[in-house]
Amino acid sequence: MRMRQLHRKCDLGLLSVKVLRVLCVAALACEVCLAQVGPPACAAPAGKQVASLRPRVGPRPTVAAAVATAEIAASDPTVVVAAEPMENFGVARYRLEDYADCVGTGGCYWADLDAQAKRAEAELRQLIATRKADEKLALVLDIDETSLTNYCEMKREDYGFISVPFNEWAVSSAADMAIPGTLRLFNEARAEGVEVFFITGRPGEQKAATARNLEAAGYKGWKGLALREGAEKTMATVEYKSEERKKVVDAGYRIVMNVGDQWSDLNGEPRAEISVKLPNPFYYLP
């Protein structure tokens, strides 16, 4: 497996990032991260309200205001302060919302996604250049928060990841929302004759709706779509996705790149020659 140094010019100097199979999120100082990108406009799915499942009472305070309130109150000698070894979850959720909406001082989720997509595109071009005659190349993509975004539903749920409405959203026609950078990567791969395989942890019952939303979002001409079927539903994610990648390899493909938002999308054997880890601060899947 090759080991290279990727260099990107940044506002704060030269950022050197070593690549050993995995591309991780680059520093926010990089110029590519400063692209004018932001969250998509969200329409209410049929039969659902626009408002959050947990509507707020009054205006939401800023993260700075919430932290300042606690610090001022805790400094009062007449107040007995409880031990708080963890950050308040409500304040943490404010930070998450600011990051997803590209406001405040915590960065921009959409700029980080786009930065990673541009790095992946550059890597893909180099990998394609190494193709031998008659060699079949494959790009593997996860779906949720990799190819399609569930931002609108997560925002409606106040970033609580409530499984029932989340899964209802995932199969609705409103969920045909592509992550722009991944769609660019997909189109570039297809234009160069690289076959694309989607491997997702979604249950098999969602296959028709998932295929419909992928097509509607602009992903046209993919080779394979794998969802969990039967005994796969109880398998660990790494085991399940590794087995699906093995099927691609056994079909004669060289997996040049694998893109996912969870480490469990990327780990396990066989691995892609380059794995691309997208940011996902919203939920964790082991």
Wavefront OBJ file of the C-alpha trace (Angstrom):
o trace
v 0.000 0.000 0.000
v 1.412 3.339 -0.982
v 2.337 6.062 1.517
v 2.342 9.633 0.341
v 2.440 13.149 1.609
v -0.435 15.373 0.521
v 0.255 19.085 0.709
v -2.372 21.813 0.751
v -1.608 25.541 0.993
v -3.481 27.063 3.896
v -3.900 30.522 5.339
v -1.764 29.488 8.323
v 1.085 28.050 6.259
v 1.645 24.622 4.718
v -0.447 21.800 6.148
v 1.154 18.381 5.685
v -1.217 15.403 5.936
v 0.113 11.843 5.768
v -2.159 9.383 3.983
v -2.167 5.698 4.957
v -5.294 4.482 3.169
v -7.497 7.062 4.890
v -8.137 10.718 4.085
v -9.413 12.547 7.167
v -10.952 16.013 7.383
v -8.432 18.739 6.599
v -7.877 21.823 8.767
v -10.497 24.520 8.452
v -7.811 27.086 7.629
v -7.421 25.676 4.116
v -8.675 27.828 1.295
v -10.737 24.978 -0.106
v -12.663 24.913 3.168
v -13.718 28.506 2.691
v -15.960 27.751 -0.288
v -19.347 29.449 -0.220
v -21.363 26.395 0.711
v -24.134 26.055 3.233
v -27.107 23.963 4.341
v -29.893 23.134 1.887
v -33.359 24.636 2.157
v -35.696 22.212 3.889
v -39.301 21.657 2.890
v -41.697 19.917 5.248
v -42.371 16.276 4.260
v -46.021 15.514 3.537
v -48.042 15.273 6.725
v -45.272 16.617 8.959
v -44.789 19.922 10.689
v -41.818 22.144 9.975
v -41.271 22.814 13.661
v -38.955 20.697 15.763
v -40.334 17.701 17.621
v -39.165 19.534 20.746
v -40.164 23.146 20.096
v -38.254 25.760 22.044
v -39.819 28.212 24.447
v -38.535 31.630 23.465
v -35.483 32.425 21.343
v -32.517 30.097 21.445
v -29.510 31.577 23.263
v -26.156 31.628 21.573
v -23.555 29.114 22.712
v -21.492 31.952 24.173
v -24.486 33.297 26.111
v -25.362 29.856 27.494
v -21.792 29.265 28.654
v -21.516 32.754 30.125
v -24.743 32.322 32.100
v -23.428 29.152 33.721
v -20.021 30.661 34.476
v -21.481 33.788 36.063
v -23.929 31.810 38.175
v -21.252 29.351 39.289
v -19.005 32.198 40.433
v -21.624 33.322 42.975
v -20.311 32.194 46.409
v -23.886 31.664 47.628
v -24.483 28.991 44.985
v -23.618 25.367 45.673
v -22.488 24.070 42.290
v -23.043 20.449 41.311
v -20.204 18.463 39.795
v -20.663 18.459 36.021
v -18.046 16.186 34.433
v -19.743 16.392 31.041
v -20.829 19.325 28.903
v -24.538 20.117 29.108
v -26.186 18.221 26.245
v -28.441 21.142 25.364
v -25.452 23.452 24.913
v -23.630 20.754 22.946
v -26.654 20.547 20.674
v -26.515 24.317 20.150
v -22.903 23.883 18.994
v -23.972 21.111 16.643
v -26.774 23.213 15.202
v -24.408 26.137 14.628
v -21.921 23.851 12.862
v -24.641 22.373 10.639
v -26.102 25.793 9.828
v -22.669 27.407 9.286
v -23.186 30.116 11.900
v -21.262 31.044 15.012
v -17.566 30.325 15.428
v -17.486 26.522 15.239
v -16.939 26.102 11.518
v -19.201 24.885 8.719
v -20.190 21.258 8.175
v -20.961 21.796 4.490
v -17.596 23.431 3.799
v -15.855 20.525 5.523
v -17.809 18.029 3.396
v -16.930 19.892 0.223
v -13.266 20.104 1.179
v -13.124 16.345 1.635
v -14.914 15.764 -1.673
v -12.319 17.879 -3.491
v -9.489 15.953 -1.884
v -11.212 12.686 -2.863
v -11.628 13.870 -6.453
v -7.898 14.608 -6.708
v -7.056 11.195 -5.271
v -9.484 9.437 -7.604
v -7.871 11.002 -10.670
v -4.469 9.707 -9.575
v -5.872 6.233 -8.947
v -7.605 6.129 -12.327
v -4.311 7.047 -13.976
v -2.823 3.776 -12.666
v -5.505 1.618 -14.316
v -4.194 -1.234 -16.457
v -5.767 -2.287 -19.733
v -9.128 -4.051 -19.266
v -8.950 -3.531 -15.481
v -12.309 -2.982 -13.745
v -12.220 -0.188 -11.180
v -14.817 0.339 -8.437
v -15.811 3.201 -6.163
v -17.734 2.218 -3.016
v -20.052 4.755 -1.401
v -22.054 4.716 1.812
v -25.441 6.464 1.580
v -26.608 8.303 4.724
v -24.507 11.426 5.394
v -22.212 10.308 2.574
v -24.236 10.286 -0.646
v -27.593 11.541 0.656
v -28.065 13.981 3.524
v -30.684 13.651 6.241
v -29.942 17.180 7.476
v -33.546 18.404 7.216
v -34.933 15.580 9.321
v -32.115 15.739 11.853
v -32.703 19.464 12.236
v -36.426 18.840 12.725
v -35.576 16.297 15.417
v -33.349 18.900 17.123
v -30.406 16.578 16.368
v -31.737 13.929 18.697
v -31.619 11.061 16.136
v -35.089 9.660 16.858
v -35.187 6.390 14.913
v -38.872 6.150 13.941
v -39.285 9.563 12.251
v -35.736 9.307 10.891
v -36.551 6.055 9.085
v -39.878 7.432 7.860
v -37.992 10.380 6.379
v -35.360 8.163 4.749
v -37.953 6.455 2.547
v -39.932 9.607 1.749
v -39.615 11.491 -1.529
v -38.276 14.477 0.430
v -35.095 12.522 1.203
v -33.702 12.726 -2.353
v -31.081 15.279 -1.234
v -27.569 14.636 -2.544
v -24.415 15.755 -0.810
v -23.015 17.906 -3.645
v -19.373 16.894 -3.346
v -20.166 13.181 -3.346
v -22.380 13.603 -6.390
v -19.484 15.337 -8.158
v -17.203 12.455 -7.219
v -19.780 9.946 -8.453
v -20.169 11.708 -11.795
v -16.430 11.974 -12.280
v -16.023 8.266 -11.556
v -18.761 7.299 -13.998
v -17.369 9.592 -16.697
v -14.055 7.707 -16.400
v -15.691 4.293 -16.550
v -15.369 3.519 -12.834
v -18.302 1.441 -11.570
v -20.016 2.633 -8.380
v -21.362 0.345 -5.659
v -23.505 1.673 -2.800
v -23.197 -0.275 0.463
v -25.526 0.919 3.213
v -26.621 -0.336 6.601
v -30.251 0.375 5.754
v -32.628 -2.617 5.959
v -33.591 -4.381 2.748
v -37.196 -3.207 3.077
v -35.978 0.273 2.130
v -34.286 -0.795 -1.104
v -36.898 0.434 -3.598
v -37.260 3.817 -1.870
v -33.485 4.158 -1.522
v -32.940 3.430 -5.229
v -35.652 5.928 -6.135
v -34.122 8.670 -4.001
v -30.610 8.024 -5.286
v -31.841 8.339 -8.868
v -33.872 11.453 -8.072
v -30.863 13.032 -6.362
v -28.783 12.593 -9.524
v -26.964 9.308 -8.921
v -27.601 7.619 -12.239
v -25.823 4.632 -13.704
v -24.536 2.923 -10.543
v -23.639 -0.760 -10.656
v -24.767 -2.102 -7.293
v -26.901 -1.275 -4.245
v -26.478 -3.422 -1.121
v -28.749 -3.196 1.921
v -28.932 -5.501 4.935
v -30.954 -8.629 4.200
v -31.837 -11.541 6.491
v -29.026 -12.480 8.877
v -27.070 -9.399 7.787
v -29.388 -7.266 9.917
v -27.760 -8.596 13.093
v -24.167 -8.467 11.864
v -21.707 -5.868 13.108
v -21.388 -3.048 10.585
v -17.709 -3.669 9.875
v -18.363 -7.355 9.225
v -21.370 -6.685 6.994
v -19.698 -3.994 4.908
v -16.485 -5.999 4.599
v -18.433 -8.947 3.224
v -20.175 -6.715 0.703
v -16.851 -5.254 -0.434
v -15.511 -8.792 -0.815
v -18.373 -9.529 -3.210
v -17.226 -6.588 -5.319
v -13.631 -7.853 -5.307
v -14.757 -11.400 -6.096
v -16.624 -10.014 -9.111
v -13.269 -8.924 -10.500
v -13.136 -5.291 -9.428
v -10.252 -3.323 -7.977
v -11.749 -1.092 -5.269
v -9.783 2.107 -5.631
v -11.797 4.242 -3.202
v -14.334 3.833 -0.403
v -16.174 6.859 1.023
v -18.117 6.893 4.295
v -19.037 9.074 7.252
v -18.436 6.361 9.887
v -15.245 4.456 10.630
v -17.335 1.288 10.396
v -17.941 2.148 6.716
v -14.205 1.938 6.047
v -12.673 -0.619 8.405
v -12.286 -4.327 7.764
v -10.931 -6.355 4.860
v -10.830 -6.026 1.935
v -10.114 -2.320 2.107
v -10.124 0.211 -0.660
v -6.763 1.565 -1.773
v -7.849 4.949 -0.451
v -10.605 5.376 2.150
v -12.208 8.788 2.593
v -13.680 9.657 6.002
v -16.341 12.365 5.832
v -17.292 14.371 8.935
v -20.444 13.341 10.786
v -20.904 14.909 14.242
v -24.595 13.952 14.379
v -24.568 10.252 15.261
v -22.219 7.301 15.713
v -22.589 3.820 14.237
v -20.132 1.195 15.555
l 1 2 3 4 5 6 7 8 9 10 11 12 13 14 15 16 17 18 19 20 21 22 23 24 25 26 27 28 29 30 31 32 33 34 35 36 37 38 39 40 41 42 43 44 45 46 47 48 49 50 51 52 53 54 55 56 57 58 59 60 61 62 63 64 65 66 67 68 69 70 71 72 73 74 75 76 77 78 79 80 81 82 83 84 85 86 87 88 89 90 91 92 93 94 95 96 97 98 99 100 101 102 103 104 105 106 107 108 109 110 111 112 113 114 115 116 117 118 119 120 121 122 123 124 125 126 127 128 129 130 131 132 133 134 135 136 137 138 139 140 141 142 143 144 145 146 147 148 149 150 151 152 153 154 155 156 157 158 159 160 161 162 163 164 165 166 167 168 169 170 171 172 173 174 175 176 177 178 179 180 181 182 183 184 185 186 187 188 189 190 191 192 193 194 195 196 197 198 199 200 201 202 203 204 205 206 207 208 209 210 211 212 213 214 215 216 217 218 219 220 221 222 223 224 225 226 227 228 229 230 231 232 233 234 235 236 237 238 239 240 241 242 243 244 245 246 247 248 249 250 251 252 253 254 255 256 257 258 259 260 261 262 263 264 265 266 267 268 269 270 271 272 273 274 275 276 277 278 279 280 281 282 283 284 285 286
